[in-house]
Amino acid sequence: MPQLRPLDAAFPIDRQIMIDASPVVLVNVFTLDAADEQTFLRVREDDAAFMKRQPGFISTQLHRAIGQS
């Protein structure tokens, strides 16, 4: 089940949502088993292709943790 967690505990999500500002940067953290990696990458590629066609969309990037993190 998805969980919303602030990147900065001193500035929780409910306070962030109340700010009238733009542009928006969305950071999603995905944690998955190594066995699910290839399926995830295929699905994420489809999602990225969809988002790139949306009005106002600028870019998407996927970053991978290094080591055992």
PDB file of N, H, CA, C and O in Angstrom:
ATOM      1  N   MET A   1       0.841  -1.177   0.000  1.00  0.00           N
ATOM      2  CA  MET A   1       0.000   0.000   0.000  1.00  0.00           C
ATOM      3  C   MET A   1       0.890   1.246   0.000  1.00  0.00           C
ATOM      4  O   MET A   1       1.851   1.300   0.767  1.00  0.00           O
ATOM      5  N   PRO A   2       0.600   2.245  -0.836  1.00  0.00           N
ATOM      6  CA  PRO A   2       1.398   3.474  -0.868  1.00  0.00           C
ATOM      7  C   PRO A   2       1.357   4.203   0.466  1.00  0.00           C
ATOM      8  O   PRO A   2       0.336   4.232   1.154  1.00  0.00           O
ATOM      9  N   GLN A   3       2.474   4.778   0.803  1.00  0.00           N
ATOM     10  H   GLN A   3       3.303   4.754   0.244  1.00  0.00           H
ATOM     11  CA  GLN A   3       2.576   5.573   2.020  1.00  0.00           C
ATOM     12  C   GLN A   3       3.134   6.939   1.668  1.00  0.00           C
ATOM     13  O   GLN A   3       4.118   7.042   0.936  1.00  0.00           O
ATOM     14  N   LEU A   4       2.510   7.989   2.186  1.00  0.00           N
ATOM     15  H   LEU A   4       1.711   7.905   2.781  1.00  0.00           H
ATOM     16  CA  LEU A   4       3.038   9.336   2.017  1.00  0.00           C
ATOM     17  C   LEU A   4       3.963   9.632   3.180  1.00  0.00           C
ATOM     18  O   LEU A   4       3.551   9.573   4.338  1.00  0.00           O
ATOM     19  N   ARG A   5       5.203   9.948   2.878  1.00  0.00           N
ATOM     20  H   ARG A   5       5.537   9.996   1.937  1.00  0.00           H
ATOM     21  CA  ARG A   5       6.165  10.303   3.911  1.00  0.00           C
ATOM     22  C   ARG A   5       6.889  11.564   3.469  1.00  0.00           C
ATOM     23  O   ARG A   5       7.349  11.646   2.330  1.00  0.00           O
ATOM     24  N   PRO A   6       6.996  12.547   4.352  1.00  0.00           N
ATOM     25  CA  PRO A   6       7.706  13.769   3.968  1.00  0.00           C
ATOM     26  C   PRO A   6       9.203  13.509   3.838  1.00  0.00           C
ATOM     27  O   PRO A   6       9.766  12.706   4.582  1.00  0.00           O
ATOM     28  N   LEU A   7       9.839  14.187   2.898  1.00  0.00           N
ATOM     29  H   LEU A   7       9.382  14.840   2.294  1.00  0.00           H
ATOM     30  CA  LEU A   7      11.288  14.109   2.802  1.00  0.00           C
ATOM     31  C   LEU A   7      11.929  14.881   3.948  1.00  0.00           C
ATOM     32  O   LEU A   7      13.056  14.592   4.350  1.00  0.00           O
ATOM     33  N   ASP A   8      11.202  15.865   4.469  1.00  0.00           N
ATOM     34  H   ASP A   8      10.286  16.100   4.142  1.00  0.00           H
ATOM     35  CA  ASP A   8      11.668  16.679   5.592  1.00  0.00           C
ATOM     36  C   ASP A   8      10.615  16.609   6.691  1.00  0.00           C
ATOM     37  O   ASP A   8       9.542  17.199   6.560  1.00  0.00           O
ATOM     38  N   ALA A   9      10.913  15.895   7.768  1.00  0.00           N
ATOM     39  H   ALA A   9      11.785  15.417   7.874  1.00  0.00           H
ATOM     40  CA  ALA A   9       9.940  15.722   8.851  1.00  0.00           C
ATOM     41  C   ALA A   9       9.534  17.043   9.503  1.00  0.00           C
ATOM     42  O   ALA A   9       8.472  17.128  10.120  1.00  0.00           O
ATOM     43  N   ALA A  10      10.368  18.066   9.371  1.00  0.00           N
ATOM     44  H   ALA A  10      11.231  17.996   8.870  1.00  0.00           H
ATOM     45  CA  ALA A  10      10.041  19.374   9.945  1.00  0.00           C
ATOM     46  C   ALA A  10       9.022  20.127   9.096  1.00  0.00           C
ATOM     47  O   ALA A  10       8.479  21.141   9.535  1.00  0.00           O
ATOM     48  N   PHE A  11       8.759  19.641   7.886  1.00  0.00           N
ATOM     49  H   PHE A  11       9.200  18.818   7.529  1.00  0.00           H
ATOM     50  CA  PHE A  11       7.804  20.303   6.986  1.00  0.00           C
ATOM     51  C   PHE A  11       6.899  19.236   6.378  1.00  0.00           C
ATOM     52  O   PHE A  11       7.080  18.857   5.221  1.00  0.00           O
ATOM     53  N   PRO A  12       5.916  18.743   7.159  1.00  0.00           N
ATOM     54  CA  PRO A  12       5.089  17.613   6.725  1.00  0.00           C
ATOM     55  C   PRO A  12       4.234  17.919   5.493  1.00  0.00           C
ATOM     56  O   PRO A  12       4.007  19.073   5.131  1.00  0.00           O
ATOM     57  N   ILE A  13       3.779  16.849   4.877  1.00  0.00           N
ATOM     58  H   ILE A  13       3.964  15.912   5.172  1.00  0.00           H
ATOM     59  CA  ILE A  13       3.036  16.939   3.623  1.00  0.00           C
ATOM     60  C   ILE A  13       1.796  17.823   3.745  1.00  0.00           C
ATOM     61  O   ILE A  13       1.510  18.597   2.832  1.00  0.00           O
ATOM     62  N   ASP A  14       1.049  17.725   4.855  1.00  0.00           N
ATOM     63  H   ASP A  14       1.281  17.096   5.596  1.00  0.00           H
ATOM     64  CA  ASP A  14      -0.165  18.533   4.975  1.00  0.00           C
ATOM     65  C   ASP A  14       0.147  20.024   4.937  1.00  0.00           C
ATOM     66  O   ASP A  14      -0.667  20.798   4.434  1.00  0.00           O
ATOM     67  N   ARG A  15       1.292  20.451   5.447  1.00  0.00           N
ATOM     68  H   ARG A  15       1.953  19.822   5.855  1.00  0.00           H
ATOM     69  CA  ARG A  15       1.688  21.865   5.343  1.00  0.00           C
ATOM     70  C   ARG A  15       2.133  22.194   3.928  1.00  0.00           C
ATOM     71  O   ARG A  15       1.875  23.294   3.441  1.00  0.00           O
ATOM     72  N   GLN A  16       2.788  21.267   3.268  1.00  0.00           N
ATOM     73  H   GLN A  16       2.997  20.373   3.664  1.00  0.00           H
ATOM     74  CA  GLN A  16       3.255  21.502   1.907  1.00  0.00           C
ATOM     75  C   GLN A  16       2.092  21.711   0.953  1.00  0.00           C
ATOM     76  O   GLN A  16       2.147  22.573   0.077  1.00  0.00           O
ATOM     77  N   ILE A  17       1.039  20.921   1.123  1.00  0.00           N
ATOM     78  H   ILE A  17       0.994  20.220   1.835  1.00  0.00           H
ATOM     79  CA  ILE A  17      -0.124  20.989   0.241  1.00  0.00           C
ATOM     80  C   ILE A  17      -0.828  22.341   0.343  1.00  0.00           C
ATOM     81  O   ILE A  17      -1.440  22.794  -0.625  1.00  0.00           O
ATOM     82  N   MET A  18      -0.748  22.983   1.496  1.00  0.00           N
ATOM     83  H   MET A  18      -0.251  22.616   2.282  1.00  0.00           H
ATOM     84  CA  MET A  18      -1.456  24.243   1.727  1.00  0.00           C
ATOM     85  C   MET A  18      -0.800  25.434   1.020  1.00  0.00           C
ATOM     86  O   MET A  18      -1.414  26.497   0.931  1.00  0.00           O
ATOM     87  N   ILE A  19       0.408  25.287   0.525  1.00  0.00           N
ATOM     88  H   ILE A  19       0.907  24.424   0.597  1.00  0.00           H
ATOM     89  CA  ILE A  19       1.130  26.392  -0.110  1.00  0.00           C
ATOM     90  C   ILE A  19       0.678  26.540  -1.561  1.00  0.00           C
ATOM     91  O   ILE A  19       0.637  25.571  -2.318  1.00  0.00           O
ATOM     92  N   ASP A  20       0.343  27.770  -1.927  1.00  0.00           N
ATOM     93  H   ASP A  20       0.377  28.557  -1.312  1.00  0.00           H
ATOM     94  CA  ASP A  20      -0.058  28.066  -3.306  1.00  0.00           C
ATOM     95  C   ASP A  20       1.201  28.457  -4.085  1.00  0.00           C
ATOM     96  O   ASP A  20       1.589  29.625  -4.105  1.00  0.00           O
ATOM     97  N   ALA A  21       1.830  27.472  -4.723  1.00  0.00           N
ATOM     98  H   ALA A  21       1.514  26.523  -4.707  1.00  0.00           H
ATOM     99  CA  ALA A  21       3.078  27.707  -5.432  1.00  0.00           C
ATOM    100  C   ALA A  21       3.170  26.790  -6.636  1.00  0.00           C
ATOM    101  O   ALA A  21       2.495  25.763  -6.700  1.00  0.00           O
ATOM    102  N   SER A  22       4.002  27.164  -7.584  1.00  0.00           N
ATOM    103  H   SER A  22       4.550  27.999  -7.532  1.00  0.00           H
ATOM    104  CA  SER A  22       4.281  26.316  -8.721  1.00  0.00           C
ATOM    105  C   SER A  22       5.650  26.695  -9.257  1.00  0.00           C
ATOM    106  O   SER A  22       6.108  27.785  -8.914  1.00  0.00           O
ATOM    107  N   PRO A  23       6.316  25.945 -10.026  1.00  0.00           N
ATOM    108  CA  PRO A  23       5.965  24.620 -10.505  1.00  0.00           C
ATOM    109  C   PRO A  23       6.047  23.572  -9.395  1.00  0.00           C
ATOM    110  O   PRO A  23       6.459  23.862  -8.272  1.00  0.00           O
ATOM    111  N   VAL A  24       5.651  22.368  -9.732  1.00  0.00           N
ATOM    112  H   VAL A  24       5.316  22.132 -10.644  1.00  0.00           H
ATOM    113  CA  VAL A  24       5.632  21.273  -8.767  1.00  0.00           C
ATOM    114  C   VAL A  24       6.700  20.258  -9.145  1.00  0.00           C
ATOM    115  O   VAL A  24       6.857  19.900 -10.312  1.00  0.00           O
ATOM    116  N   VAL A  25       7.422  19.807  -8.142  1.00  0.00           N
ATOM    117  H   VAL A  25       7.294  20.097  -7.194  1.00  0.00           H
ATOM    118  CA  VAL A  25       8.379  18.712  -8.322  1.00  0.00           C
ATOM    119  C   VAL A  25       7.865  17.548  -7.493  1.00  0.00           C
ATOM    120  O   VAL A  25       7.659  17.680  -6.286  1.00  0.00           O
ATOM    121  N   LEU A  26       7.662  16.430  -8.128  1.00  0.00           N
ATOM    122  H   LEU A  26       7.829  16.323  -9.108  1.00  0.00           H
ATOM    123  CA  LEU A  26       7.165  15.239  -7.446  1.00  0.00           C
ATOM    124  C   LEU A  26       8.302  14.237  -7.314  1.00  0.00           C
ATOM    125  O   LEU A  26       8.956  13.891  -8.298  1.00  0.00           O
ATOM    126  N   VAL A  27       8.531  13.775  -6.090  1.00  0.00           N
ATOM    127  H   VAL A  27       7.999  14.056  -5.291  1.00  0.00           H
ATOM    128  CA  VAL A  27       9.533  12.746  -5.837  1.00  0.00           C
ATOM    129  C   VAL A  27       8.808  11.531  -5.281  1.00  0.00           C
ATOM    130  O   VAL A  27       8.216  11.596  -4.204  1.00  0.00           O
ATOM    131  N   ASN A  28       8.852  10.442  -6.001  1.00  0.00           N
ATOM    132  H   ASN A  28       9.333  10.389  -6.877  1.00  0.00           H
ATOM    133  CA  ASN A  28       8.287   9.167  -5.543  1.00  0.00           C
ATOM    134  C   ASN A  28       9.436   8.244  -5.189  1.00  0.00           C
ATOM    135  O   ASN A  28      10.385   8.096  -5.959  1.00  0.00           O
ATOM    136  N   VAL A  29       9.348   7.624  -4.027  1.00  0.00           N
ATOM    137  H   VAL A  29       8.577   7.744  -3.401  1.00  0.00           H
ATOM    138  CA  VAL A  29      10.342   6.640  -3.621  1.00  0.00           C
ATOM    139  C   VAL A  29       9.717   5.260  -3.784  1.00  0.00           C
ATOM    140  O   VAL A  29       8.671   4.973  -3.203  1.00  0.00           O
ATOM    141  N   PHE A  30      10.361   4.409  -4.576  1.00  0.00           N
ATOM    142  H   PHE A  30      11.211   4.643  -5.049  1.00  0.00           H
ATOM    143  CA  PHE A  30       9.869   3.060  -4.816  1.00  0.00           C
ATOM    144  C   PHE A  30      10.816   2.072  -4.152  1.00  0.00           C
ATOM    145  O   PHE A  30      12.030   2.145  -4.344  1.00  0.00           O
ATOM    146  N   THR A  31      10.270   1.161  -3.381  1.00  0.00           N
ATOM    147  H   THR A  31       9.284   1.101  -3.225  1.00  0.00           H
ATOM    148  CA  THR A  31      11.043   0.090  -2.767  1.00  0.00           C
ATOM    149  C   THR A  31      10.466  -1.225  -3.271  1.00  0.00           C
ATOM    150  O   THR A  31       9.276  -1.493  -3.102  1.00  0.00           O
ATOM    151  N   LEU A  32      11.307  -2.041  -3.887  1.00  0.00           N
ATOM    152  H   LEU A  32      12.273  -1.823  -4.024  1.00  0.00           H
ATOM    153  CA  LEU A  32      10.796  -3.285  -4.437  1.00  0.00           C
ATOM    154  C   LEU A  32      11.833  -4.383  -4.340  1.00  0.00           C
ATOM    155  O   LEU A  32      13.022  -4.123  -4.152  1.00  0.00           O
ATOM    156  N   ASP A  33      11.370  -5.603  -4.470  1.00  0.00           N
ATOM    157  H   ASP A  33      10.404  -5.814  -4.622  1.00  0.00           H
ATOM    158  CA  ASP A  33      12.265  -6.761  -4.476  1.00  0.00           C
ATOM    159  C   ASP A  33      13.025  -6.799  -5.797  1.00  0.00           C
ATOM    160  O   ASP A  33      12.510  -6.382  -6.835  1.00  0.00           O
ATOM    161  N   ALA A  34      14.242  -7.300  -5.748  1.00  0.00           N
ATOM    162  H   ALA A  34      14.661  -7.639  -4.906  1.00  0.00           H
ATOM    163  CA  ALA A  34      15.062  -7.392  -6.958  1.00  0.00           C
ATOM    164  C   ALA A  34      14.351  -8.186  -8.052  1.00  0.00           C
ATOM    165  O   ALA A  34      14.521  -7.889  -9.235  1.00  0.00           O
ATOM    166  N   ALA A  35      13.567  -9.180  -7.680  1.00  0.00           N
ATOM    167  H   ALA A  35      13.429  -9.421  -6.719  1.00  0.00           H
ATOM    168  CA  ALA A  35      12.854 -10.003  -8.664  1.00  0.00           C
ATOM    169  C   ALA A  35      11.807  -9.206  -9.433  1.00  0.00           C
ATOM    170  O   ALA A  35      11.416  -9.602 -10.531  1.00  0.00           O
ATOM    171  N   ASP A  36      11.352  -8.096  -8.875  1.00  0.00           N
ATOM    172  H   ASP A  36      11.669  -7.775  -7.983  1.00  0.00           H
ATOM    173  CA  ASP A  36      10.323  -7.277  -9.519  1.00  0.00           C
ATOM    174  C   ASP A  36      10.895  -6.132 -10.355  1.00  0.00           C
ATOM    175  O   ASP A  36      10.143  -5.379 -10.974  1.00  0.00           O
ATOM    176  N   GLU A  37      12.211  -6.002 -10.375  1.00  0.00           N
ATOM    177  H   GLU A  37      12.822  -6.615  -9.873  1.00  0.00           H
ATOM    178  CA  GLU A  37      12.840  -4.844 -11.014  1.00  0.00           C
ATOM    179  C   GLU A  37      12.482  -4.695 -12.493  1.00  0.00           C
ATOM    180  O   GLU A  37      12.086  -3.609 -12.917  1.00  0.00           O
ATOM    181  N   GLN A  38      12.611  -5.739 -13.271  1.00  0.00           N
ATOM    182  H   GLN A  38      12.933  -6.621 -12.927  1.00  0.00           H
ATOM    183  CA  GLN A  38      12.352  -5.621 -14.714  1.00  0.00           C
ATOM    184  C   GLN A  38      10.901  -5.288 -15.008  1.00  0.00           C
ATOM    185  O   GLN A  38      10.619  -4.492 -15.903  1.00  0.00           O
ATOM    186  N   THR A  39       9.975  -5.884 -14.267  1.00  0.00           N
ATOM    187  H   THR A  39      10.204  -6.530 -13.540  1.00  0.00           H
ATOM    188  CA  THR A  39       8.557  -5.559 -14.444  1.00  0.00           C
ATOM    189  C   THR A  39       8.308  -4.102 -14.088  1.00  0.00           C
ATOM    190  O   THR A  39       7.603  -3.394 -14.807  1.00  0.00           O
ATOM    191  N   PHE A  40       8.887  -3.653 -12.976  1.00  0.00           N
ATOM    192  H   PHE A  40       9.460  -4.229 -12.392  1.00  0.00           H
ATOM    193  CA  PHE A  40       8.740  -2.259 -12.571  1.00  0.00           C
ATOM    194  C   PHE A  40       9.250  -1.310 -13.662  1.00  0.00           C
ATOM    195  O   PHE A  40       8.584  -0.331 -13.998  1.00  0.00           O
ATOM    196  N   LEU A  41      10.421  -1.601 -14.204  1.00  0.00           N
ATOM    197  H   LEU A  41      10.963  -2.396 -13.931  1.00  0.00           H
ATOM    198  CA  LEU A  41      11.004  -0.715 -15.221  1.00  0.00           C
ATOM    199  C   LEU A  41      10.129  -0.644 -16.471  1.00  0.00           C
ATOM    200  O   LEU A  41       9.995   0.426 -17.066  1.00  0.00           O
ATOM    201  N   ARG A  42       9.533  -1.765 -16.879  1.00  0.00           N
ATOM    202  H   ARG A  42       9.642  -2.634 -16.396  1.00  0.00           H
ATOM    203  CA  ARG A  42       8.642  -1.747 -18.047  1.00  0.00           C
ATOM    204  C   ARG A  42       7.398  -0.909 -17.771  1.00  0.00           C
ATOM    205  O   ARG A  42       6.993  -0.095 -18.601  1.00  0.00           O
ATOM    206  N   VAL A  43       6.797  -1.111 -16.609  1.00  0.00           N
ATOM    207  H   VAL A  43       7.125  -1.772 -15.935  1.00  0.00           H
ATOM    208  CA  VAL A  43       5.587  -0.355 -16.257  1.00  0.00           C
ATOM    209  C   VAL A  43       5.911   1.126 -16.115  1.00  0.00           C
ATOM    210  O   VAL A  43       5.145   1.976 -16.571  1.00  0.00           O
ATOM    211  N   ARG A  44       7.022   1.436 -15.496  1.00  0.00           N
ATOM    212  H   ARG A  44       7.644   0.746 -15.125  1.00  0.00           H
ATOM    213  CA  ARG A  44       7.418   2.826 -15.307  1.00  0.00           C
ATOM    214  C   ARG A  44       7.679   3.510 -16.650  1.00  0.00           C
ATOM    215  O   ARG A  44       7.378   4.692 -16.818  1.00  0.00           O
ATOM    216  N   GLU A  45       8.231   2.774 -17.588  1.00  0.00           N
ATOM    217  H   GLU A  45       8.475   1.814 -17.451  1.00  0.00           H
ATOM    218  CA  GLU A  45       8.459   3.321 -18.928  1.00  0.00           C
ATOM    219  C   GLU A  45       7.134   3.697 -19.594  1.00  0.00           C
ATOM    220  O   GLU A  45       7.033   4.747 -20.228  1.00  0.00           O
ATOM    221  N   ASP A  46       6.129   2.851 -19.453  1.00  0.00           N
ATOM    222  H   ASP A  46       6.211   1.998 -18.938  1.00  0.00           H
ATOM    223  CA  ASP A  46       4.799   3.162 -19.986  1.00  0.00           C
ATOM    224  C   ASP A  46       4.209   4.391 -19.304  1.00  0.00           C
ATOM    225  O   ASP A  46       3.644   5.261 -19.966  1.00  0.00           O
ATOM    226  N   ASP A  47       4.340   4.462 -17.972  1.00  0.00           N
ATOM    227  H   ASP A  47       4.799   3.755 -17.434  1.00  0.00           H
ATOM    228  CA  ASP A  47       3.838   5.624 -17.233  1.00  0.00           C
ATOM    229  C   ASP A  47       4.537   6.907 -17.672  1.00  0.00           C
ATOM    230  O   ASP A  47       3.896   7.944 -17.843  1.00  0.00           O
ATOM    231  N   ALA A  48       5.859   6.831 -17.853  1.00  0.00           N
ATOM    232  H   ALA A  48       6.380   5.989 -17.714  1.00  0.00           H
ATOM    233  CA  ALA A  48       6.622   8.008 -18.272  1.00  0.00           C
ATOM    234  C   ALA A  48       6.179   8.468 -19.657  1.00  0.00           C
ATOM    235  O   ALA A  48       6.058   9.668 -19.903  1.00  0.00           O
ATOM    236  N   ALA A  49       5.940   7.530 -20.553  1.00  0.00           N
ATOM    237  H   ALA A  49       6.039   6.556 -20.353  1.00  0.00           H
ATOM    238  CA  ALA A  49       5.480   7.890 -21.902  1.00  0.00           C
ATOM    239  C   ALA A  49       4.129   8.602 -21.838  1.00  0.00           C
ATOM    240  O   ALA A  49       3.904   9.571 -22.564  1.00  0.00           O
ATOM    241  N   PHE A  50       3.233   8.128 -20.976  1.00  0.00           N
ATOM    242  H   PHE A  50       3.416   7.341 -20.386  1.00  0.00           H
ATOM    243  CA  PHE A  50       1.935   8.775 -20.794  1.00  0.00           C
ATOM    244  C   PHE A  50       2.113  10.191 -20.252  1.00  0.00           C
ATOM    245  O   PHE A  50       1.521  11.137 -20.772  1.00  0.00           O
ATOM    246  N   MET A  51       2.922  10.335 -19.216  1.00  0.00           N
ATOM    247  H   MET A  51       3.403   9.567 -18.793  1.00  0.00           H
ATOM    248  CA  MET A  51       3.113  11.653 -18.592  1.00  0.00           C
ATOM    249  C   MET A  51       3.722  12.656 -19.564  1.00  0.00           C
ATOM    250  O   MET A  51       3.369  13.835 -19.535  1.00  0.00           O
ATOM    251  N   LYS A  52       4.624  12.208 -20.414  1.00  0.00           N
ATOM    252  H   LYS A  52       4.912  11.251 -20.437  1.00  0.00           H
ATOM    253  CA  LYS A  52       5.274  13.109 -21.369  1.00  0.00           C
ATOM    254  C   LYS A  52       4.288  13.709 -22.360  1.00  0.00           C
ATOM    255  O   LYS A  52       4.581  14.734 -22.977  1.00  0.00           O
ATOM    256  N   ARG A  53       3.131  13.091 -22.521  1.00  0.00           N
ATOM    257  H   ARG A  53       2.894  12.258 -22.020  1.00  0.00           H
ATOM    258  CA  ARG A  53       2.109  13.612 -23.443  1.00  0.00           C
ATOM    259  C   ARG A  53       1.136  14.570 -22.755  1.00  0.00           C
ATOM    260  O   ARG A  53       0.250  15.119 -23.411  1.00  0.00           O
ATOM    261  N   GLN A  54       1.286  14.780 -21.441  1.00  0.00           N
ATOM    262  H   GLN A  54       2.005  14.334 -20.909  1.00  0.00           H
ATOM    263  CA  GLN A  54       0.336  15.608 -20.697  1.00  0.00           C
ATOM    264  C   GLN A  54       0.705  17.088 -20.795  1.00  0.00           C
ATOM    265  O   GLN A  54       1.886  17.435 -20.778  1.00  0.00           O
ATOM    266  N   PRO A  55      -0.301  17.960 -20.896  1.00  0.00           N
ATOM    267  CA  PRO A  55      -0.044  19.404 -20.977  1.00  0.00           C
ATOM    268  C   PRO A  55       0.732  19.890 -19.752  1.00  0.00           C
ATOM    269  O   PRO A  55       0.397  19.548 -18.618  1.00  0.00           O
ATOM    270  N   GLY A  56       1.754  20.677 -19.990  1.00  0.00           N
ATOM    271  H   GLY A  56       2.026  20.955 -20.912  1.00  0.00           H
ATOM    272  CA  GLY A  56       2.522  21.263 -18.902  1.00  0.00           C
ATOM    273  C   GLY A  56       3.621  20.387 -18.355  1.00  0.00           C
ATOM    274  O   GLY A  56       4.446  20.845 -17.564  1.00  0.00           O
ATOM    275  N   PHE A  57       3.645  19.134 -18.764  1.00  0.00           N
ATOM    276  H   PHE A  57       2.974  18.762 -19.407  1.00  0.00           H
ATOM    277  CA  PHE A  57       4.667  18.224 -18.258  1.00  0.00           C
ATOM    278  C   PHE A  57       6.022  18.619 -18.824  1.00  0.00           C
ATOM    279  O   PHE A  57       6.134  18.924 -20.012  1.00  0.00           O
ATOM    280  N   ILE A  58       7.057  18.617 -17.981  1.00  0.00           N
ATOM    281  H   ILE A  58       6.966  18.370 -17.016  1.00  0.00           H
ATOM    282  CA  ILE A  58       8.384  19.035 -18.432  1.00  0.00           C
ATOM    283  C   ILE A  58       9.335  17.850 -18.575  1.00  0.00           C
ATOM    284  O   ILE A  58       9.902  17.640 -19.647  1.00  0.00           O
ATOM    285  N   SER A  59       9.514  17.072 -17.503  1.00  0.00           N
ATOM    286  H   SER A  59       9.052  17.242 -16.633  1.00  0.00           H
ATOM    287  CA  SER A  59      10.470  15.970 -17.616  1.00  0.00           C
ATOM    288  C   SER A  59      10.255  14.941 -16.519  1.00  0.00           C
ATOM    289  O   SER A  59       9.532  15.171 -15.549  1.00  0.00           O
ATOM    290  N   THR A  60      10.905  13.802 -16.703  1.00  0.00           N
ATOM    291  H   THR A  60      11.492  13.615 -17.490  1.00  0.00           H
ATOM    292  CA  THR A  60      10.898  12.744 -15.697  1.00  0.00           C
ATOM    293  C   THR A  60      12.284  12.116 -15.649  1.00  0.00           C
ATOM    294  O   THR A  60      12.970  12.016 -16.667  1.00  0.00           O
ATOM    295  N   GLN A  61      12.683  11.699 -14.463  1.00  0.00           N
ATOM    296  H   GLN A  61      12.125  11.781 -13.636  1.00  0.00           H
ATOM    297  CA  GLN A  61      13.965  11.030 -14.288  1.00  0.00           C
ATOM    298  C   GLN A  61      13.786   9.905 -13.281  1.00  0.00           C
ATOM    299  O   GLN A  61      12.984  10.011 -12.352  1.00  0.00           O
ATOM    300  N   LEU A  62      14.521   8.849 -13.467  1.00  0.00           N
ATOM    301  H   LEU A  62      15.172   8.763 -14.221  1.00  0.00           H
ATOM    302  CA  LEU A  62      14.503   7.747 -12.517  1.00  0.00           C
ATOM    303  C   LEU A  62      15.923   7.584 -11.985  1.00  0.00           C
ATOM    304  O   LEU A  62      16.877   7.472 -12.755  1.00  0.00           O
ATOM    305  N   HIS A  63      16.048   7.570 -10.676  1.00  0.00           N
ATOM    306  H   HIS A  63      15.273   7.661 -10.051  1.00  0.00           H
ATOM    307  CA  HIS A  63      17.347   7.422 -10.028  1.00  0.00           C
ATOM    308  C   HIS A  63      17.357   6.128  -9.223  1.00  0.00           C
ATOM    309  O   HIS A  63      16.357   5.772  -8.600  1.00  0.00           O
ATOM    310  N   ARG A  64      18.452   5.449  -9.237  1.00  0.00           N
ATOM    311  H   ARG A  64      19.264   5.738  -9.743  1.00  0.00           H
ATOM    312  CA  ARG A  64      18.596   4.189  -8.508  1.00  0.00           C
ATOM    313  C   ARG A  64      19.551   4.391  -7.336  1.00  0.00           C
ATOM    314  O   ARG A  64      20.596   5.027  -7.469  1.00  0.00           O
ATOM    315  N   ALA A  65      19.168   3.835  -6.182  1.00  0.00           N
ATOM    316  H   ALA A  65      18.318   3.319  -6.074  1.00  0.00           H
ATOM    317  CA  ALA A  65      20.061   3.854  -5.038  1.00  0.00           C
ATOM    318  C   ALA A  65      21.304   3.030  -5.352  1.00  0.00           C
ATOM    319  O   ALA A  65      21.251   2.089  -6.144  1.00  0.00           O
ATOM    320  N   ILE A  66      22.405   3.385  -4.734  1.00  0.00           N
ATOM    321  H   ILE A  66      22.447   4.149  -4.091  1.00  0.00           H
ATOM    322  CA  ILE A  66      23.640   2.629  -4.970  1.00  0.00           C
ATOM    323  C   ILE A  66      23.955   1.772  -3.743  1.00  0.00           C
ATOM    324  O   ILE A  66      23.470   2.045  -2.646  1.00  0.00           O
ATOM    325  N   GLY A  67      24.744   0.772  -3.932  1.00  0.00           N
ATOM    326  H   GLY A  67      25.138   0.550  -4.823  1.00  0.00           H
ATOM    327  CA  GLY A  67      25.105  -0.111  -2.822  1.00  0.00           C
ATOM    328  C   GLY A  67      23.907  -0.851  -2.312  1.00  0.00           C
ATOM    329  O   GLY A  67      23.043  -1.271  -3.082  1.00  0.00           O
ATOM    330  N   GLN A  68      23.853  -1.011  -1.006  1.00  0.00           N
ATOM    331  H   GLN A  68      24.554  -0.670  -0.380  1.00  0.00           H
ATOM    332  CA  GLN A  68      22.760  -1.745  -0.376  1.00  0.00           C
ATOM    333  C   GLN A  68      21.681  -0.820   0.181  1.00  0.00           C
ATOM    334  O   GLN A  68      20.830  -1.259   0.954  1.00  0.00           O
ATOM    335  N   SER A  69      21.710   0.445  -0.202  1.00  0.00           N
ATOM    336  H   SER A  69      22.402   0.801  -0.831  1.00  0.00           H
ATOM    337  CA  SER A  69      20.723   1.386   0.314  1.00  0.00           C
ATOM    338  C   SER A  69      19.380   1.229  -0.360  1.00  0.00           C
ATOM    339  O   SER A  69      18.438   1.952  -0.035  1.00  0.00           O
TER     340      SER A  69
END
